[in-house]
Amino acid sequence: MQAERQSQNEKRRRDTLLRQWTLLRMIPRFPRKVSTQDLINNLSASGFDVGDRKVQRDLNKLAEIFPIESNRRSKPYGWYWPKDAHILDIPSMDLHTARAFWLAREYLQPLLPNNTVQKLQGYFKTATQVLDQVHTNQRATAWQEKVRVLHHGPARQPVVVESDIQHEVYDALENNRRLSITYQPPWHEGSKAYEINPLGLVFKDGMIYLVCSMWDYPNIRQLAMHRMLTAQALDIPLSIPDGFDLDHYIASGELEYPVGDSIELKAFISENLASRLHERPLSDDQTIIEQDEALLLTATVQDTNALRWWLLGFGDQAEVLEPAELRNYFADIAANMASAYAA
């Protein structure tokens, strides 16, 4: 009889633990709330035998241990986790996951929708706690103080995208809706109004570009999000141009500002530049050979403004030989610079 009672008590403890754990997982993060009655209904639907008093008792006990709160001052009443509460996770967050969330917080926040960032705040806080704990235990400089991400070129102030505009763009993109925007082109004095079909986002060099088409036209455009003055998602399904694929569009070089077609680039280059290109070739058919006591680079590339800016950045470490049109382009620039600096 005693063994039977012990078995029943053990079963009740297991049932209580499972019910309370399930209850905790049903409580949303602020600003969302859930009423006691909804919790009762959800637990019942999950197979638990519960009533108002039992659930209220569970909630009161759990509130003594966990930072869950109940709002009874304004309707709708309900229970919630504070928005900055640590994430309750079993198994607990490990070191590798903590590092990933720390990097996401430091470097990916500008790329994420605002509501996603808010949802992740608890994970960010828990990740910091895990990393700080490792730092304390190992008595060493914290990992997050040893890691930095740098970008190519001189440091520049980041562009600012208004949060309301970002929300509308992301909402339209996610729900396949058109957008009504006003846009300030960099070469135009006044803003212009457009109705656009958002097709994809591209993050490049600290800028966010919305790849889109306008009205029912098939032409693909890129708009810098920080140049949008207003944005409103419309209750109109977007129109996708026939055959559009974001990866194919990027591979076409349109985001590199194409000047012409594919070319066979030939140039004398320095040992320093050759070393870089051995590590990261320009193309699959790239070759670098010694010729006339110099290093001759040959590669099939697309002629774009990005390529020209890149070559120009190496100054006299790269002398373009072919194609003739590209060599003349750099010759003109060199002549103009020589004239400007000679003055």
Short mmCIF file of the C-alpha atoms (twelve columns), coordinates in Angstrom:
data_MODEL
# 
_entry.id   MODEL 
# 
loop_
_atom_site.group_PDB 
_atom_site.id 
_atom_site.type_symbol 
_atom_site.label_atom_id 
_atom_site.label_alt_id 
_atom_site.label_comp_id 
_atom_site.label_asym_id 
_atom_site.label_seq_id 
_atom_site.Cartn_x 
_atom_site.Cartn_y 
_atom_site.Cartn_z 
_atom_site.pdbx_PDB_model_num 
ATOM 1   C CA . MET A 1   0.000  0.000  0.000   1 
ATOM 2   C CA . GLN A 2   2.824  2.396  0.906   1 
ATOM 3   C CA . ALA A 3   4.652  1.618  -2.342  1 
ATOM 4   C CA . GLU A 4   1.459  2.305  -4.261  1 
ATOM 5   C CA . ARG A 5   1.014  5.670  -2.523  1 
ATOM 6   C CA . GLN A 6   4.625  6.588  -3.282  1 
ATOM 7   C CA . SER A 7   4.089  5.678  -6.921  1 
ATOM 8   C CA . GLN A 8   0.953  7.846  -7.099  1 
ATOM 9   C CA . ASN A 9   2.735  10.781 -5.422  1 
ATOM 10  C CA . GLU A 10  5.609  10.468 -7.868  1 
ATOM 11  C CA . LYS A 11  3.186  10.458 -10.789 1 
ATOM 12  C CA . ARG A 12  1.451  13.576 -9.436  1 
ATOM 13  C CA . ARG A 13  4.808  15.368 -9.104  1 
ATOM 14  C CA . ARG A 14  5.742  14.459 -12.665 1 
ATOM 15  C CA . ASP A 15  2.343  15.589 -13.940 1 
ATOM 16  C CA . THR A 16  2.626  18.860 -12.029 1 
ATOM 17  C CA . LEU A 17  6.135  19.521 -13.348 1 
ATOM 18  C CA . LEU A 18  5.091  18.795 -16.938 1 
ATOM 19  C CA . ARG A 19  1.954  20.954 -16.601 1 
ATOM 20  C CA . GLN A 20  3.861  23.898 -15.133 1 
ATOM 21  C CA . TRP A 21  6.615  23.633 -17.720 1 
ATOM 22  C CA . THR A 22  4.009  23.584 -20.501 1 
ATOM 23  C CA . LEU A 23  2.304  26.548 -18.861 1 
ATOM 24  C CA . LEU A 24  5.522  28.587 -18.898 1 
ATOM 25  C CA . ARG A 25  5.966  27.919 -22.599 1 
ATOM 26  C CA . MET A 26  2.433  29.176 -23.323 1 
ATOM 27  C CA . ILE A 27  3.112  32.622 -21.845 1 
ATOM 28  C CA . PRO A 28  4.164  35.147 -24.541 1 
ATOM 29  C CA . ARG A 29  6.716  37.927 -24.323 1 
ATOM 30  C CA . PHE A 30  5.524  41.519 -23.732 1 
ATOM 31  C CA . PRO A 31  3.731  43.376 -25.327 1 
ATOM 32  C CA . ARG A 32  1.629  40.271 -26.022 1 
ATOM 33  C CA . LYS A 33  -0.364 38.813 -23.124 1 
ATOM 34  C CA . VAL A 34  -2.450 35.725 -22.455 1 
ATOM 35  C CA . SER A 35  -5.416 35.513 -20.097 1 
ATOM 36  C CA . THR A 36  -5.807 32.865 -17.411 1 
ATOM 37  C CA . GLN A 37  -8.857 31.489 -19.207 1 
ATOM 38  C CA . ASP A 38  -6.905 31.134 -22.454 1 
ATOM 39  C CA . LEU A 39  -4.176 29.299 -20.565 1 
ATOM 40  C CA . ILE A 40  -6.786 26.940 -19.106 1 
ATOM 41  C CA . ASN A 41  -8.228 26.303 -22.561 1 
ATOM 42  C CA . ASN A 42  -4.797 25.718 -24.077 1 
ATOM 43  C CA . LEU A 43  -3.763 23.327 -21.306 1 
ATOM 44  C CA . SER A 44  -7.030 21.414 -21.664 1 
ATOM 45  C CA . ALA A 45  -6.488 21.169 -25.410 1 
ATOM 46  C CA . SER A 46  -3.037 19.727 -24.649 1 
ATOM 47  C CA . GLY A 47  -4.583 16.952 -22.542 1 
ATOM 48  C CA . PHE A 48  -4.178 18.351 -19.016 1 
ATOM 49  C CA . ASP A 49  -7.001 18.089 -16.453 1 
ATOM 50  C CA . VAL A 50  -7.050 21.657 -15.124 1 
ATOM 51  C CA . GLY A 51  -9.383 24.260 -13.697 1 
ATOM 52  C CA . ASP A 52  -9.242 27.926 -12.773 1 
ATOM 53  C CA . ARG A 53  -7.926 27.437 -9.238  1 
ATOM 54  C CA . LYS A 54  -5.245 24.946 -10.226 1 
ATOM 55  C CA . VAL A 55  -3.878 27.129 -13.030 1 
ATOM 56  C CA . GLN A 56  -3.995 30.285 -10.902 1 
ATOM 57  C CA . ARG A 57  -2.103 28.446 -8.152  1 
ATOM 58  C CA . ASP A 58  0.501  27.272 -10.671 1 
ATOM 59  C CA . LEU A 59  0.922  30.801 -12.013 1 
ATOM 60  C CA . ASN A 60  1.394  32.300 -8.567  1 
ATOM 61  C CA . LYS A 61  4.019  29.690 -7.660  1 
ATOM 62  C CA . LEU A 62  5.851  30.111 -10.944 1 
ATOM 63  C CA . ALA A 63  5.848  33.921 -10.554 1 
ATOM 64  C CA . GLU A 64  7.842  33.462 -7.325  1 
ATOM 65  C CA . ILE A 65  10.616 31.712 -9.276  1 
ATOM 66  C CA . PHE A 66  10.462 33.106 -12.825 1 
ATOM 67  C CA . PRO A 67  10.074 36.755 -13.961 1 
ATOM 68  C CA . ILE A 68  6.590  36.264 -15.395 1 
ATOM 69  C CA . GLU A 69  4.165  39.090 -14.641 1 
ATOM 70  C CA . SER A 70  0.429  39.706 -14.646 1 
ATOM 71  C CA . ASN A 71  -1.137 42.957 -15.764 1 
ATOM 72  C CA . ARG A 72  -4.377 43.677 -13.930 1 
ATOM 73  C CA . ARG A 73  -4.313 47.459 -14.329 1 
ATOM 74  C CA . SER A 74  -5.563 47.687 -17.904 1 
ATOM 75  C CA . LYS A 75  -7.452 45.495 -20.331 1 
ATOM 76  C CA . PRO A 76  -6.850 43.078 -21.816 1 
ATOM 77  C CA . TYR A 77  -5.632 41.439 -18.586 1 
ATOM 78  C CA . GLY A 78  -3.071 38.727 -18.950 1 
ATOM 79  C CA . TRP A 79  0.247  37.088 -18.190 1 
ATOM 80  C CA . TYR A 80  3.494  37.790 -20.029 1 
ATOM 81  C CA . TRP A 81  7.270  37.531 -19.916 1 
ATOM 82  C CA . PRO A 82  8.963  40.960 -19.682 1 
ATOM 83  C CA . LYS A 83  10.488 41.928 -23.017 1 
ATOM 84  C CA . ASP A 84  14.034 41.916 -21.589 1 
ATOM 85  C CA . ALA A 85  13.698 38.697 -19.585 1 
ATOM 86  C CA . HIS A 86  16.327 36.007 -20.117 1 
ATOM 87  C CA . ILE A 87  15.301 33.201 -22.426 1 
ATOM 88  C CA . LEU A 88  14.293 30.080 -20.526 1 
ATOM 89  C CA . ASP A 89  15.988 27.378 -22.542 1 
ATOM 90  C CA . ILE A 90  16.473 23.678 -21.894 1 
ATOM 91  C CA . PRO A 91  19.117 22.610 -22.603 1 
ATOM 92  C CA . SER A 92  20.692 25.939 -21.683 1 
ATOM 93  C CA . MET A 93  22.401 28.075 -24.285 1 
ATOM 94  C CA . ASP A 94  25.905 26.762 -24.965 1 
ATOM 95  C CA . LEU A 95  29.010 28.796 -25.681 1 
ATOM 96  C CA . HIS A 96  28.863 28.374 -29.481 1 
ATOM 97  C CA . THR A 97  25.235 29.522 -29.639 1 
ATOM 98  C CA . ALA A 98  26.041 32.470 -27.367 1 
ATOM 99  C CA . ARG A 99  28.820 33.590 -29.712 1 
ATOM 100 C CA . ALA A 100 26.474 33.406 -32.709 1 
ATOM 101 C CA . PHE A 101 23.837 35.550 -30.954 1 
ATOM 102 C CA . TRP A 102 26.481 38.057 -29.848 1 
ATOM 103 C CA . LEU A 103 27.687 38.444 -33.444 1 
ATOM 104 C CA . ALA A 104 24.087 38.781 -34.618 1 
ATOM 105 C CA . ARG A 105 23.458 41.540 -32.090 1 
ATOM 106 C CA . GLU A 106 26.645 43.425 -32.977 1 
ATOM 107 C CA . TYR A 107 26.600 43.139 -36.748 1 
ATOM 108 C CA . LEU A 108 23.234 41.907 -38.043 1 
ATOM 109 C CA . GLN A 109 20.789 44.189 -36.222 1 
ATOM 110 C CA . PRO A 110 20.705 46.767 -39.067 1 
ATOM 111 C CA . LEU A 111 19.750 43.984 -41.479 1 
ATOM 112 C CA . LEU A 112 16.862 42.545 -39.456 1 
ATOM 113 C CA . PRO A 113 13.257 43.769 -39.194 1 
ATOM 114 C CA . ASN A 114 12.676 45.744 -35.991 1 
ATOM 115 C CA . ASN A 115 10.099 43.271 -34.680 1 
ATOM 116 C CA . THR A 116 12.605 40.436 -35.188 1 
ATOM 117 C CA . VAL A 117 15.236 42.346 -33.209 1 
ATOM 118 C CA . GLN A 118 12.742 42.859 -30.388 1 
ATOM 119 C CA . LYS A 119 11.928 39.139 -30.359 1 
ATOM 120 C CA . LEU A 120 15.635 38.324 -30.058 1 
ATOM 121 C CA . GLN A 121 16.423 40.673 -27.164 1 
ATOM 122 C CA . GLY A 122 16.046 37.884 -24.600 1 
ATOM 123 C CA . TYR A 123 18.474 35.685 -26.558 1 
ATOM 124 C CA . PHE A 124 20.963 38.547 -26.830 1 
ATOM 125 C CA . LYS A 125 20.813 39.122 -23.080 1 
ATOM 126 C CA . THR A 126 21.239 35.423 -22.305 1 
ATOM 127 C CA . ALA A 127 24.171 35.193 -24.749 1 
ATOM 128 C CA . THR A 128 25.945 38.073 -22.993 1 
ATOM 129 C CA . GLN A 129 25.410 36.385 -19.638 1 
ATOM 130 C CA . VAL A 130 26.867 33.086 -20.932 1 
ATOM 131 C CA . LEU A 131 29.941 34.813 -22.389 1 
ATOM 132 C CA . ASP A 132 30.482 36.884 -19.244 1 
ATOM 133 C CA . GLN A 133 30.267 33.740 -17.127 1 
ATOM 134 C CA . VAL A 134 32.940 32.007 -19.223 1 
ATOM 135 C CA . HIS A 135 35.107 35.116 -18.881 1 
ATOM 136 C CA . THR A 136 34.734 35.038 -15.082 1 
ATOM 137 C CA . ASN A 137 35.412 31.306 -14.788 1 
ATOM 138 C CA . GLN A 138 38.482 31.324 -17.031 1 
ATOM 139 C CA . ARG A 139 39.876 34.632 -15.693 1 
ATOM 140 C CA . ALA A 140 40.739 35.709 -19.224 1 
ATOM 141 C CA . THR A 141 39.767 38.522 -21.544 1 
ATOM 142 C CA . ALA A 142 36.201 37.945 -22.720 1 
ATOM 143 C CA . TRP A 143 35.798 36.501 -26.226 1 
ATOM 144 C CA . GLN A 144 33.592 39.398 -27.300 1 
ATOM 145 C CA . GLU A 145 36.457 41.793 -26.530 1 
ATOM 146 C CA . LYS A 146 38.750 39.912 -28.929 1 
ATOM 147 C CA . VAL A 147 36.567 39.859 -32.053 1 
ATOM 148 C CA . ARG A 148 35.867 42.705 -34.475 1 
ATOM 149 C CA . VAL A 149 34.432 42.891 -38.011 1 
ATOM 150 C CA . LEU A 150 35.970 45.482 -40.342 1 
ATOM 151 C CA . HIS A 151 34.802 46.619 -43.758 1 
ATOM 152 C CA . HIS A 152 36.780 47.431 -46.881 1 
ATOM 153 C CA . GLY A 153 37.807 51.021 -47.370 1 
ATOM 154 C CA . PRO A 154 37.817 53.978 -44.971 1 
ATOM 155 C CA . ALA A 155 35.356 54.000 -42.095 1 
ATOM 156 C CA . ARG A 156 32.212 55.916 -42.989 1 
ATOM 157 C CA . GLN A 157 29.141 56.860 -41.049 1 
ATOM 158 C CA . PRO A 158 26.335 54.322 -41.538 1 
ATOM 159 C CA . VAL A 159 23.285 55.307 -43.538 1 
ATOM 160 C CA . VAL A 160 20.064 55.682 -41.564 1 
ATOM 161 C CA . VAL A 161 16.837 53.968 -42.612 1 
ATOM 162 C CA . GLU A 162 13.759 55.189 -40.765 1 
ATOM 163 C CA . SER A 163 12.243 52.384 -38.690 1 
ATOM 164 C CA . ASP A 164 8.719  53.003 -40.043 1 
ATOM 165 C CA . ILE A 165 9.986  52.789 -43.617 1 
ATOM 166 C CA . GLN A 166 11.946 49.624 -42.869 1 
ATOM 167 C CA . HIS A 167 8.842  48.061 -41.315 1 
ATOM 168 C CA . GLU A 168 6.667  48.840 -44.347 1 
ATOM 169 C CA . VAL A 169 9.271  47.551 -46.822 1 
ATOM 170 C CA . TYR A 170 9.867  44.333 -44.902 1 
ATOM 171 C CA . ASP A 171 6.126  43.796 -44.438 1 
ATOM 172 C CA . ALA A 172 5.431  44.215 -48.160 1 
ATOM 173 C CA . LEU A 173 8.349  41.953 -49.067 1 
ATOM 174 C CA . GLU A 174 7.227  39.225 -46.678 1 
ATOM 175 C CA . ASN A 175 3.578  39.360 -47.720 1 
ATOM 176 C CA . ASN A 176 4.109  39.804 -51.477 1 
ATOM 177 C CA . ARG A 177 2.426  43.215 -51.608 1 
ATOM 178 C CA . ARG A 178 3.181  46.338 -53.597 1 
ATOM 179 C CA . LEU A 179 4.661  49.457 -52.025 1 
ATOM 180 C CA . SER A 180 3.843  53.106 -52.528 1 
ATOM 181 C CA . ILE A 181 6.954  55.216 -51.890 1 
ATOM 182 C CA . THR A 182 8.416  58.652 -52.313 1 
ATOM 183 C CA . TYR A 183 12.073 58.492 -53.251 1 
ATOM 184 C CA . GLN A 184 14.906 61.002 -53.390 1 
ATOM 185 C CA . PRO A 185 17.290 60.123 -56.265 1 
ATOM 186 C CA . PRO A 186 20.863 61.302 -55.615 1 
ATOM 187 C CA . TRP A 187 20.996 63.130 -58.949 1 
ATOM 188 C CA . HIS A 188 17.586 64.834 -58.709 1 
ATOM 189 C CA . GLU A 189 16.607 67.912 -56.725 1 
ATOM 190 C CA . GLY A 190 13.074 66.775 -55.862 1 
ATOM 191 C CA . SER A 191 11.541 63.529 -54.655 1 
ATOM 192 C CA . LYS A 192 9.419  61.285 -56.861 1 
ATOM 193 C CA . ALA A 193 6.470  58.994 -56.160 1 
ATOM 194 C CA . TYR A 194 6.531  55.365 -57.289 1 
ATOM 195 C CA . GLU A 195 4.428  52.241 -56.956 1 
ATOM 196 C CA . ILE A 196 6.863  49.359 -56.819 1 
ATOM 197 C CA . ASN A 197 6.972  45.576 -56.631 1 
ATOM 198 C CA . PRO A 198 9.545  44.582 -53.956 1 
ATOM 199 C CA . LEU A 199 11.440 41.525 -55.222 1 
ATOM 200 C CA . GLY A 200 14.399 41.188 -52.858 1 
ATOM 201 C CA . LEU A 201 16.838 42.883 -50.497 1 
ATOM 202 C CA . VAL A 202 20.577 43.098 -51.036 1 
ATOM 203 C CA . PHE A 203 22.960 44.272 -48.296 1 
ATOM 204 C CA . LYS A 204 26.190 45.680 -49.718 1 
ATOM 205 C CA . ASP A 205 28.929 47.835 -48.203 1 
ATOM 206 C CA . GLY A 206 26.730 49.054 -45.359 1 
ATOM 207 C CA . MET A 207 23.836 49.895 -47.687 1 
ATOM 208 C CA . ILE A 208 20.458 48.203 -48.087 1 
ATOM 209 C CA . TYR A 209 19.162 47.995 -51.657 1 
ATOM 210 C CA . LEU A 210 15.616 47.003 -52.559 1 
ATOM 211 C CA . VAL A 211 15.517 45.158 -55.873 1 
ATOM 212 C CA . CYS A 212 12.172 45.932 -57.482 1 
ATOM 213 C CA . SER A 213 10.130 46.658 -60.558 1 
ATOM 214 C CA . MET A 214 7.771  49.607 -60.983 1 
ATOM 215 C CA . TRP A 215 4.049  49.391 -61.628 1 
ATOM 216 C CA . ASP A 216 3.604  46.693 -64.314 1 
ATOM 217 C CA . TYR A 217 6.880  47.333 -66.139 1 
ATOM 218 C CA . PRO A 218 9.305  44.387 -66.455 1 
ATOM 219 C CA . ASN A 219 12.507 46.430 -65.937 1 
ATOM 220 C CA . ILE A 220 14.396 45.597 -62.738 1 
ATOM 221 C CA . ARG A 221 15.706 48.465 -60.593 1 
ATOM 222 C CA . GLN A 222 17.618 48.908 -57.331 1 
ATOM 223 C CA . LEU A 223 16.586 51.550 -54.805 1 
ATOM 224 C CA . ALA A 224 18.673 52.502 -51.771 1 
ATOM 225 C CA . MET A 225 16.387 52.240 -48.747 1 
ATOM 226 C CA . HIS A 226 17.888 55.254 -46.959 1 
ATOM 227 C CA . ARG A 227 16.737 57.439 -49.870 1 
ATOM 228 C CA . MET A 228 13.089 56.520 -49.287 1 
ATOM 229 C CA . LEU A 229 11.230 59.409 -47.684 1 
ATOM 230 C CA . THR A 230 7.938  57.523 -47.195 1 
ATOM 231 C CA . ALA A 231 6.765  53.946 -47.703 1 
ATOM 232 C CA . GLN A 232 3.343  52.351 -47.421 1 
ATOM 233 C CA . ALA A 233 2.551  48.689 -48.037 1 
ATOM 234 C CA . LEU A 234 -0.500 48.379 -50.311 1 
ATOM 235 C CA . ASP A 235 -3.259 45.812 -50.370 1 
ATOM 236 C CA . ILE A 236 -2.276 44.943 -53.938 1 
ATOM 237 C CA . PRO A 237 -0.463 41.719 -54.869 1 
ATOM 238 C CA . LEU A 238 2.938  42.382 -56.376 1 
ATOM 239 C CA . SER A 239 3.733  41.622 -60.016 1 
ATOM 240 C CA . ILE A 240 6.866  39.522 -60.561 1 
ATOM 241 C CA . PRO A 241 8.508  39.976 -63.985 1 
ATOM 242 C CA . ASP A 242 8.676  36.745 -65.974 1 
ATOM 243 C CA . GLY A 243 11.782 34.718 -65.256 1 
ATOM 244 C CA . PHE A 244 13.021 36.912 -62.412 1 
ATOM 245 C CA . ASP A 245 15.462 35.221 -60.017 1 
ATOM 246 C CA . LEU A 246 17.354 37.242 -57.392 1 
ATOM 247 C CA . ASP A 247 20.513 35.134 -57.569 1 
ATOM 248 C CA . HIS A 248 20.595 35.327 -61.368 1 
ATOM 249 C CA . TYR A 249 20.085 39.077 -61.175 1 
ATOM 250 C CA . ILE A 250 23.030 39.472 -58.771 1 
ATOM 251 C CA . ALA A 251 25.201 37.152 -60.892 1 
ATOM 252 C CA . SER A 252 24.450 39.289 -63.951 1 
ATOM 253 C CA . GLY A 253 26.518 42.087 -62.377 1 
ATOM 254 C CA . GLU A 254 23.731 44.665 -62.279 1 
ATOM 255 C CA . LEU A 255 24.595 45.568 -58.680 1 
ATOM 256 C CA . GLU A 256 28.195 46.200 -59.756 1 
ATOM 257 C CA . TYR A 257 27.021 48.955 -62.150 1 
ATOM 258 C CA . PRO A 258 27.885 47.355 -65.501 1 
ATOM 259 C CA . VAL A 259 29.622 49.404 -68.172 1 
ATOM 260 C CA . GLY A 260 29.898 46.782 -70.891 1 
ATOM 261 C CA . ASP A 261 29.938 43.074 -71.572 1 
ATOM 262 C CA . SER A 262 32.390 40.418 -70.490 1 
ATOM 263 C CA . ILE A 263 36.014 41.283 -71.316 1 
ATOM 264 C CA . GLU A 264 39.401 39.609 -71.249 1 
ATOM 265 C CA . LEU A 265 41.365 41.798 -68.871 1 
ATOM 266 C CA . LYS A 266 45.128 41.916 -69.306 1 
ATOM 267 C CA . ALA A 267 47.310 43.955 -66.969 1 
ATOM 268 C CA . PHE A 268 50.808 44.139 -65.550 1 
ATOM 269 C CA . ILE A 269 50.482 43.897 -61.773 1 
ATOM 270 C CA . SER A 270 52.741 44.171 -58.732 1 
ATOM 271 C CA . GLU A 271 53.827 41.245 -56.579 1 
ATOM 272 C CA . ASN A 272 51.600 42.572 -53.786 1 
ATOM 273 C CA . LEU A 273 48.499 42.535 -55.989 1 
ATOM 274 C CA . ALA A 274 49.481 39.150 -57.450 1 
ATOM 275 C CA . SER A 275 49.665 37.706 -53.945 1 
ATOM 276 C CA . ARG A 276 46.118 38.904 -53.233 1 
ATOM 277 C CA . LEU A 277 44.798 37.507 -56.494 1 
ATOM 278 C CA . HIS A 278 46.398 34.123 -55.869 1 
ATOM 279 C CA . GLU A 279 44.324 33.943 -52.675 1 
ATOM 280 C CA . ARG A 280 41.122 35.293 -54.218 1 
ATOM 281 C CA . PRO A 281 41.132 35.009 -58.042 1 
ATOM 282 C CA . LEU A 282 39.096 37.334 -60.225 1 
ATOM 283 C CA . SER A 283 37.768 34.437 -62.319 1 
ATOM 284 C CA . ASP A 284 38.036 30.690 -62.888 1 
ATOM 285 C CA . ASP A 285 40.329 31.223 -65.867 1 
ATOM 286 C CA . GLN A 286 42.647 33.713 -64.166 1 
ATOM 287 C CA . THR A 287 46.365 33.310 -64.917 1 
ATOM 288 C CA . ILE A 288 49.389 35.215 -63.624 1 
ATOM 289 C CA . ILE A 289 52.656 34.625 -65.498 1 
ATOM 290 C CA . GLU A 290 56.028 36.299 -65.670 1 
ATOM 291 C CA . GLN A 291 56.540 38.337 -68.850 1 
ATOM 292 C CA . ASP A 292 59.178 40.912 -69.648 1 
ATOM 293 C CA . GLU A 293 60.336 40.961 -66.021 1 
ATOM 294 C CA . ALA A 294 56.763 41.748 -64.953 1 
ATOM 295 C CA . LEU A 295 53.712 39.812 -63.836 1 
ATOM 296 C CA . LEU A 296 50.970 39.566 -66.451 1 
ATOM 297 C CA . LEU A 297 47.420 39.070 -65.227 1 
ATOM 298 C CA . THR A 298 44.802 37.619 -67.592 1 
ATOM 299 C CA . ALA A 299 41.184 37.033 -66.512 1 
ATOM 300 C CA . THR A 300 37.720 37.024 -68.036 1 
ATOM 301 C CA . VAL A 301 35.600 39.523 -66.089 1 
ATOM 302 C CA . GLN A 302 32.576 41.727 -66.599 1 
ATOM 303 C CA . ASP A 303 33.339 45.365 -67.323 1 
ATOM 304 C CA . THR A 304 31.720 47.244 -64.463 1 
ATOM 305 C CA . ASN A 305 32.240 50.457 -62.566 1 
ATOM 306 C CA . ALA A 306 33.033 48.355 -59.498 1 
ATOM 307 C CA . LEU A 307 35.903 46.686 -61.401 1 
ATOM 308 C CA . ARG A 308 37.221 50.055 -62.579 1 
ATOM 309 C CA . TRP A 309 37.066 51.547 -59.066 1 
ATOM 310 C CA . TRP A 310 38.843 48.477 -57.718 1 
ATOM 311 C CA . LEU A 311 41.660 48.687 -60.271 1 
ATOM 312 C CA . LEU A 312 41.984 52.431 -59.764 1 
ATOM 313 C CA . GLY A 313 42.450 51.837 -56.040 1 
ATOM 314 C CA . PHE A 314 45.729 50.021 -56.714 1 
ATOM 315 C CA . GLY A 315 47.252 53.045 -58.465 1 
ATOM 316 C CA . ASP A 316 50.522 52.211 -60.196 1 
ATOM 317 C CA . GLN A 317 50.400 48.602 -58.979 1 
ATOM 318 C CA . ALA A 318 48.176 47.761 -61.976 1 
ATOM 319 C CA . GLU A 319 48.749 48.828 -65.597 1 
ATOM 320 C CA . VAL A 320 45.832 47.823 -67.825 1 
ATOM 321 C CA . LEU A 321 46.954 46.588 -71.249 1 
ATOM 322 C CA . GLU A 322 43.742 45.270 -72.783 1 
ATOM 323 C CA . PRO A 323 41.071 45.864 -73.852 1 
ATOM 324 C CA . ALA A 324 42.179 49.100 -75.499 1 
ATOM 325 C CA . GLU A 325 39.035 50.976 -74.456 1 
ATOM 326 C CA . LEU A 326 39.710 50.212 -70.777 1 
ATOM 327 C CA . ARG A 327 43.380 51.172 -71.098 1 
ATOM 328 C CA . ASN A 328 42.371 54.501 -72.657 1 
ATOM 329 C CA . TYR A 329 39.901 55.066 -69.801 1 
ATOM 330 C CA . PHE A 330 42.687 54.753 -67.224 1 
ATOM 331 C CA . ALA A 331 45.099 56.776 -69.375 1 
ATOM 332 C CA . ASP A 332 42.625 59.667 -69.405 1 
ATOM 333 C CA . ILE A 333 42.176 59.461 -65.637 1 
ATOM 334 C CA . ALA A 334 45.946 59.367 -65.086 1 
ATOM 335 C CA . ALA A 335 46.429 62.388 -67.350 1 
ATOM 336 C CA . ASN A 336 43.708 64.369 -65.587 1 
ATOM 337 C CA . MET A 337 45.156 63.510 -62.167 1 
ATOM 338 C CA . ALA A 338 48.663 64.465 -63.276 1 
ATOM 339 C CA . SER A 339 47.326 67.794 -64.509 1 
ATOM 340 C CA . ALA A 340 45.387 68.422 -61.290 1 
ATOM 341 C CA . TYR A 341 48.323 67.605 -59.001 1 
ATOM 342 C CA . ALA A 342 50.796 69.559 -61.128 1 
ATOM 343 C CA . ALA A 343 48.875 72.777 -60.577 1 
# 
